[in-house]
Amino acid sequence: MKSDKRKRFEKVAENRVEKILDGLRLLGNCSNKNNYEFTKEDVDYMFDEIRRAMKDSQAKFENEFNKYDQRKFKFKQ
């Protein structure tokens, strides 16, 4: 049986990931040059920022895993 924390994580994470994916789909709609004017630099900047935000978010999860894996210093006997 799933814990309450697990159920809450799944519900919240699914909703948030879906919003991000929807946002990326909407952003893709901006690629139509008939409707919008943009440069290669604009596109590179947008996706660099998205990659940075993804990396930062993933690092938070990784830090949680590493938080409990840290060994304490001890002299060898």
VENHUUR-V987586 format. One record per residue. N is the residue number from 1. RES is the residue in one letter. SS is DSSP state (hx for helix, st for strand, lp for the rest). PHI is phi in radians with two decimals (999 if undefined). NEAR is the number of other ideal C-beta (glycine too) atoms within 12 Angstrom. Layout:
BEGIN
n/res/ss/phi/near
N/RES/SS/PHI/NEAR
N/RES/SS/PHI/NEAR
END
This chain:
BEGIN
n/res/ss/phi/near
1/M/lp/999/5
2/K/lp/-1.33/10
3/S/lp/-1.28/9
4/D/hx/-1.08/10
5/K/hx/-1.12/11
6/R/hx/-1.14/12
7/K/hx/-1.05/13
8/R/hx/-1.13/13
9/F/hx/-1.03/17
10/E/hx/-1.05/15
11/K/hx/-1.12/15
12/V/hx/-1.18/14
13/A/hx/-1.11/17
14/E/hx/-1.03/14
15/N/hx/-1.10/14
16/R/hx/-1.23/15
17/V/hx/-1.12/17
18/E/hx/-1.08/14
19/K/hx/-1.11/14
20/I/hx/-1.12/18
21/L/hx/-1.11/14
22/D/hx/-1.08/14
23/G/hx/-1.08/17
24/L/hx/-1.18/19
25/R/hx/-1.09/13
26/L/hx/-1.12/12
27/L/hx/-1.06/20
28/G/hx/-1.03/16
29/N/hx/-1.13/13
30/C/lp/-1.30/18
31/S/lp/-1.41/18
32/N/lp/-1.36/11
33/K/lp/-1.18/11
34/N/lp/-1.23/8
35/N/lp/-1.91/9
36/Y/lp/-2.37/14
37/E/lp/-2.07/11
38/F/lp/-2.69/17
39/T/lp/-1.95/11
40/K/hx/-1.04/9
41/E/hx/-1.09/10
42/D/hx/-1.03/17
43/V/hx/-1.14/19
44/D/hx/-1.05/13
45/Y/hx/-1.10/14
46/M/hx/-1.04/21
47/F/hx/-1.32/19
48/D/hx/-1.10/14
49/E/hx/-1.16/15
50/I/hx/-1.11/19
51/R/hx/-1.09/14
52/R/hx/-1.09/14
53/A/hx/-1.13/17
54/M/hx/-1.13/17
55/K/hx/-1.10/14
56/D/hx/-1.09/14
57/S/hx/-1.15/18
58/Q/hx/-1.12/14
59/A/hx/-1.07/14
60/K/hx/-1.09/14
61/F/hx/-1.18/15
62/E/hx/-1.06/14
63/N/hx/-1.07/14
64/E/hx/-1.13/14
65/F/hx/-1.15/12
66/N/hx/-1.26/12
67/K/hx/-1.00/10
68/Y/lp/-1.69/9
69/D/lp/-1.65/10
70/Q/lp/-1.25/10
71/R/lp/-1.54/7
72/K/lp/-1.54/6
73/F/lp/-1.21/6
74/K/lp/-2.69/6
75/F/lp/-1.24/5
76/K/lp/-1.29/4
77/Q/lp/-1.73/3
END
